[in-house]
Each structure stands twice: as C-alpha cells, then as structure tokens.
C-alpha cells in the first residue's frame, strides 16, 4: 500500500491540532479536581459584619459627601483592616 506524501504545512497543522487536543485534555483533567477542604473564612462576629455592611452602604449612599465624613473614614479603615488581614485569605 502506498501512502501519499504529506507536505510540511499539513504536518505542522496536524501537530498543532494534536497539541491543542492535548492541552484541552490536560485542562479538563486539571479542572475536574475539586478541592475537598474548601471552607468559609471566619469574618468575625455576625453583628460586626452587619454593622460594617450597613456603614459601608450608608457611605456609598452619601456619595462624594462621604469624603469629609469621619464616620465613613473610620468604616473604610475597618474595611481595609479586615481586607488586608493576614488570615483573611484562609
């Protein structure tokens, strides 16, 4: 049996398609793994979360006037402190 000769552009296309298929298989296998130990981070007592959320909503409603409001400055500082806390990412 005689096989036809493959030109270099066809060989390159076949290799490229093979690599794309290989990448898709590797990505699907990687994404199939679901971590079992995913937990909800501790955000502090529920009352403090509600107070902070309510304060942030109030400052957002104030708009540009919130820049001069000392209460908003304190709430934003607390929000930054919680956001950048070392154990907040856990």
C-alpha positions in Angstrom: 0.0 0.0 0.0 1.3 3.4 -0.9 0.7 6.4 1.4 0.6 9.9 -0.1 3.4 12.3 0.9 2.4 14.9 3.4 3.6 18.4 2.7 5.3 20.3 5.6 2.3 22.7 6.1 -0.1 19.7 6.6 2.3 18.1 9.0 2.5 21.4 11.0 -1.2 21.6 11.1 -1.6 18.0 12.3 1.0 18.7 15.1 -0.8 21.9 16.0 -4.2 20.2 16.2 -2.6 17.4 18.3 -1.1 19.9 20.7 -4.5 21.7 21.1 -6.2 18.4 21.8 -3.5 17.5 24.4 -3.9 20.9 26.1 -7.7 20.6 26.2 -7.4 17.1 27.8 -4.8 18.3 30.3 -7.0 21.3 31.2 -10.1 19.2 31.6 -8.3 16.8 33.9 -6.9 19.6 35.9 -10.3 21.4 36.3 -12.0 18.1 37.2 -10.2 18.1 40.5 -12.4 19.7 43.2 -10.7 20.5 46.5 -12.5 18.9 49.4 -11.3 21.2 52.1 -12.8 24.4 50.9 -14.1 26.3 53.9 -15.8 29.6 54.6 -13.4 32.1 56.1 -14.3 33.5 59.6 -15.3 37.1 59.2 -15.8 37.8 62.8 -19.0 38.1 64.8 -22.2 38.4 62.8 -23.1 41.7 64.5 -19.9 43.4 63.5 -20.3 42.3 59.8 -23.8 43.7 59.8 -22.6 47.0 61.3 -19.7 47.3 58.8 -22.0 46.4 55.9 -24.6 48.9 57.0 -21.9 51.6 57.4 -20.5 50.9 54.0 -23.9 51.1 52.5 -24.5 54.5 54.2 -21.2 55.9 53.0 -22.0 54.7 49.5 -25.3 56.4 49.6 -23.6 59.7 50.7 -21.6 59.7 47.5 -19.0 62.5 47.3 -20.1 63.9 50.7 -18.6 60.8 52.4 -15.1 62.1 51.8 -15.4 64.6 54.6 -17.4 62.3 56.9 -15.2 61.0 59.9 -17.6 58.0 60.4 -17.0 56.9 56.8 -13.3 57.3 57.2 -13.4 55.0 60.3 -15.6 52.5 58.5 -13.3 52.4 55.5 -10.3 51.9 57.7 -12.0 49.0 59.4 -12.9 47.5 56.0 -9.3 47.9 54.8 -8.0 46.3 58.0 -10.3 43.3 57.5 -9.5 43.0 53.8 -5.7 43.1 54.3 -5.7 40.9 57.4 -3.1 38.1 57.0 -5.6 35.3 57.8 -8.5 36.8 55.8 -7.4 34.7 52.7 -7.9 31.4 54.6 
